[in-house]
């Protein structure tokens, strides 16, 4: 590795670090500074922005935004709350399952902001240490991203894999990630079940409880969505959204089914999946606006649409910066890493995780690092198996959902920690990601190695 390569790599890492410190749009925008230095200062050839993935995210976020604007998301949260309140004693297991599946359906973990106060409230009123369900539920809301058919990370994985000759489809990805991530989450929930001191034995909590002001703050009100009136249009928007997801999955199955010497998709002249997803999502968004009273102004003002657009900018800048650097030094990278990836191909999971710690976006990790992994000669089944490892931004507790969870827990048991890394999300995050990655790798490369290797073009 030459001195110039090292300097340029440090510029890339510095741009990612500074962007993550500012957060939000800065992740992508500050990557532009790094890109300018590499291109105009060092004369590197600019890479290619990930336009296909960006278009899909825009379409999916537009659809999810109209779902929120119509009130459909409120109905989904109500259904989830009824389940949680019906079985409060199992909140440490049910909480993460609810946040996980909400993310799977909507494609973004930011839906957790609505359900997390309810999880905290149920645990506290039941006498369960809120840190137990809250920590793992926040993690679960992000783990669900690699299990959603419309999430950027999944769509990017399929698009980039297909472009590199690994013809995997969205259902085939979900066949690996959903069971692997659920097993990881349940292991994390089991480890959290007796985590920390019980509330009646926690001196810090008892001290706060003895203070009348603090007692009123903790127990004086209940967080709930059950008092919201759900309109018929809101319910209709949910069915439109779920119908759109089913159509997308159905089209993806057409890519898998062979009729003679060609796929069913080719036989009926079905466009590529990235085009299908965009068309279906935009059509569903239009139906929500026209028939379900989803105000466009309310949609673009909502948390789902805004967080999605932030993700677009982040992926745009980060992926373009990474593609510029790695694209210019691909031959050198192959020489340096050839022995490692040949002998230990699974080690790419460590790279994915470390990059995610820096850039706070699973979609951006996939778009930035997956092309490099394929160029290094790592097999598609290996990359599919370790896909859960692209979630590492719980490690440094600066992600909005984690910070919000700390604030939602009125008992004060969910914490960041004095030494930053000793926070409430570290243990469930590490257990969930490590177990899910190991299970995914075993599924694609040991138990069903022949099946997942058959997707090579």
N, C-alpha and C positions, 0 to 999 in steps of 0.2 A: 504494500500500500504506500503510495508516494506521499510526500509532504503536502502536495497540492490537494490530493484526495482527502487527506485528513482535515485540512483547513476547511474545505468545502463541506465535508460531513459535519463538522462543528457548526458551520453556518446553518445547515439544515436543522440540526438539533436545537440550536439557539432560537431559531424562528419558531419551532414547535413549542419550546419551553415558554418563551415570552408570550406566545399566543394563548397557551393554556392558562397562564397567570391572569391575563386580561379576561379570558373566557368569551363566550358568545361569538359574535361575528369576528372577533379578533383572531380566532383560530385560523380562519381562512385568509383574512386580510393581511395579517403579519407574515403569513407564508409567502405573500406576494413580495415582501421585502427580500426574503431569502431568495426567491426566484429571480428577482431583478439583479441581485448581487451575482448569482451564478451565471446568468445569461449575459448581462452587460459588463460585469466586472471580470469574470473568468472565461467568458466566451463559450460557455456550454451551449449545446443545441437544445432549444426548448422541447420539453416533452409534450404529451398530448393530454388535454383535459378529459376527464371521464364523462363525456356528454351523455352517453346512453343511460348511465346510472343516474345522473342528475335529472334527466327528463322523467324517469320512472318515479323518483322521489317526489318531484313536483306534483305529478299526477296523483300519487297515493296520498300525499299530504293534503292536497286540495279536496280529495274525497273525504278523508278523515276530518278535515276542518268543517266541511258542510254537515257531517254527521254530528259534530259537537254543536254547531250553530242551530241545528234543528231540535236539539234536546235529546237526541238519540243516545248520546253518551251518558246522560243523566239516568236514562232508563237502565242501561247496562250496569251502571254503578249501583242503582237501587237493587237490582237482582242479586248482585254480588253481596251487598250489605245484608240482605235478608238471609242469605246462606251463612254468613259469618255470625250474625246475631242468633241464629238458630242453634249453633254449636259453638258457643264462646269458649268452652273448655279446650277446644282443638285449634285455637287461633294461631298457635305457633306453626301449625302445618297448613291450615286453610288459608291464612293470610298470604303466604308466598304463592300458593296455588292460584289464588284470585289475581294477584298482581301479575303473575306470569301469564295467565291466559288472557287477561285484558291487553297486555302488550302484544301477545301473539295475534289477537284479533285486529288491533288498531295499528300495529306496526311501529309504535313509539312508546318508550317507557315513561313519558311525561304524563300519562294518564294516572300515574301513581299519586299525583298531588291531591286528587279528589278522594281516593279510597284510603290513603294512609292515615289521616286524622281519625277515621272510623276504626281502623285496626288498633290504633293507640288507645282510643276510648274504650273499646271492648275489652282489651287486655287489662287496663287499669281498673275498670268497674268489676271485672272478674277476679281481681287480686293477683293477676299474672304479671310478672315483671315485663313491662312493655318493650324493653330492649330485645327480648327473645323473639317475638314475632316481627318487630319493626326492622331490626337489622337484616334478617334474612328476606323480608318482604321487599325492602328497597333493592337488595341484590337481585331478587327474582324479577323485578320489573325491568331490569336491564338484561338479564340472562335470556328473557323471552324474545329479544331482538333477533337472535340467530335461529329462532323457531317460527318466525312470522313470514308468511308467503309474500307480504308486501313491504317488508323491511329492507332498507338499503343494503344491509350486510348480506342478506340471502340473495337478493336480486343481483348484486354485484358479483357474488361468488359464482352464480350460475352463468352470468354473462361473460365474465373473464375466463372461467373454466371452458366454456364452449368455444371461445375464441382461441384457446390453446389446445384444442383437440380432445378435451375431456367433456363428453356430451352428457353431463348430468342435468337433471331437471329439478324444478322446485320441489315436487313431491318426494323425490329421491333424497334431496338434502334434508327435508323435514323428517324423513324416516330415520335419519341418524340423529339429528340435533334434538328433536323433541324428547325421545326416550332418554338420551344421554343427559340432557339438561335437567329433566325431571328427576332422574336418579341422583344427580349432583345436588339439586335443591333439597330433596328429601333427606339426604345425608347431612346437609347443612342445618336443616330444621331439627333433625334428631340431635345434632351436637348443640343446638341452641335451646333445647327443651328444658334443661335445668341450668342454663347459663346464668352466672351471677347469683347474688343472694336473693332469696324470696323477699318480697316487699315487706313482710312483717318482721324480717330479720336484717333489713338494710338500714343502718343507723342514719345514713344521709337522707334517705327517703322519709324515715320516721321523723327526722328533725324538721323537714319541710312540711310534713303532714301536721305537725303540732302547731305550726304557725297558721292562725285563722285565715290570713290573707292568702297564703299558699294553698291551704286546703280548699278555699273557695275557688281558686284558679284551677286546681286539679279536678275537683269533683263537682263544681257548681253547674256545669252545663254538659250536654252531650252533643258530640259531632254526629250528624245524621243527614241522609238525603231522603229518608222515608217520607218526610213531610212535603216533598216536592210533587206537584201535580204534573203528570206525564201526559202529553197530548197524543191523540191518535196519529198525528203527523210525525211525532218523535219516534213512536213505535214503528211506523212505516219506514222511516229512514234507516232504522236498524236492519230491517228485513232487506231493504235495498242494498245496504252495505254488505251484509252476509251473503246475499245472492251474488253480488259482484265477486266476492272472494271465492265462492263455489265455482263460478264460471271460469275464473282464472286458474283454479286448481284443475278443473275439467280440461281446459285447453292444454295445461301442462301434461296431463295424462295422455293427451293425444300425441304429444311429442315422444312418449315412451312406448306406445302400442304400435307394433309393426304389422302391416298388411302386405304380405308378400315380401318384396325386397325394399320397401320404403315404409316410413312411419305414416300413421293415420293423418298426422298434421300435414305432411307433404302431399298425401293423396287428395286431401280436401282443400289444398292451397291455403292453409292457415299461415298467417304471418309469423315472424319470429316472436318468442315470448315477450321480449321487451316491448315490442309494438302492441301486442295483445293486452298487456297489463296497462299500458298508458291509455288505450282506447276505452277499456272497461272501466277504469277508475274515473276518467273524465266523464263518461256517460253516467255513472252512478252519482257523481257530484252534481251533474246537471239535473238529474231526477230529484235529488234532495232539494235543490233550489226551486224547481218548478212545482213540485207536488208536495213537498214536506215543509214548506215555509222556512227554509234555511237561508237566512239573510247573508248575502255575500260579504257585506261590511262586517257582520258579526263573525263570520267564518275567518276572515283575515285578521281579526282582532283577537281571536282565540289562542289559547296556549299551544294547542296542537299544531295549528298552521304556522305560528311564529317559530316554534322550536324546530319544526321541519325545515323552514327556510334557513334557519341558522345552520342546520346540518348540511344543507345544500352548499352554502358558502364555505363551510369547513371542509367538506369533501372536495370541492372545487379547488381551493387553494392548496390544501395539504397533498392531495393526490398529484396535482400538477407539479408541485415542488419535488416530491419523491420520485416521480417518473422522470423528471429532468436529471436528477442526480444519478439514479441507478441506471437509467437508459444510456448515459454517457460512459459509464464504467462497468457495463455488464460483463465484458470479457474478463476484466480484472477480478470482479466479484466471483465469477465462476472458478477462476484459478485458486482464489483464496479459500473458498468454502467447499470446493469439490469433495475433499476427503470427509469433511464433517457431515454434509448432507447425504453422502453415499453410505456412510457407516451408521449415521444416526439421523435419518430423515425426519423423525418426530421432533428433533430439536428446533425445527422451525416454529413450533408452538411457543417456545420460550421467546423467540423474536417477536411473534405476534403479540404476546402478552406485554412485553416491555415497551413496544411501540404504543400499545393502547394506554399504558400508564401515562404516556406523554401527551396523547392527542385527544383523549376523551370521546372517541367516536369509533364504534365498531365498523360502520360502513367505510369510514376513511381508512381504517387499518386494512380492510380487505382490498379496497381500491388501490392503496399505495403499495402494499406488500405482496399481494397474491401474484401479480405479473412477475415480480422478482423470483418468487418461489418456483413458478413454472419454468422460468428461464434457467434456474439452477438445476433443473432436472428432477425436482421432487414430484413423485407420482400423485395424480389426482385423488386416489383413495386416501392417501396419507393426509393431504390438505383438507379433504372433507372431514376426516376423523378428528382433526385437531381444530376445527372451526370454532368450537366453544372458547378457545384460548384467546380470541380477539377481544374479550372483555377483561380489562385489567385496570380500568380507571377508578375502581373502588379503592385501590391501594393507597392513593393519596386522596383523602376525603374532601375533595373540592368540587365534586359533581353536584349540580343543583338538587337532584332527588335525595341524595344523602344529607345535604345540608338542611333541606326542607324537613326531612324525617326527624332530625335532631330537634328542630323547632316545634314539630307537631307533638312530640312526646312531652306532655305536660308534667310527667313524673320526674323528668330529668335523668332517667336511667340510660337513655340512648345518647351517647356522647362522642365527641371527637377525640378527646384524650389529651393529657398534658404534653405528651411527647409526639403528637401528631399521628404517628402510625399505630398507636394503641387505641384504635377507635372501634366502634361497635360493628363496623361492616367488614373488618379485616378477616376475622375467623370464618364467618359464613361465606364471604367472597372467595377466599382461598380454597375452602373445602368444595364449594360448588363448582368452581372452574376446573380444579385439578381432577375431581372425580368425573365430571362431564367430559373432559378432554380424554382421559384414560378410557372411559367407556366408549366414546365415539371412535377412538383409534382402534380399540379391540373389535368393535363391530365391523368397521370398514376394512381392516387389515388382517384380522385373524378369523373371526367366526364366519363372516360373509365376504371374504376377500375376493373370491371369484366373481360374485355378483357385482360388486362395486367397481372392480377392475374392468368389467365388460363395457363400460361406457366410453372407452377410448375409441376415437373415430378411426 
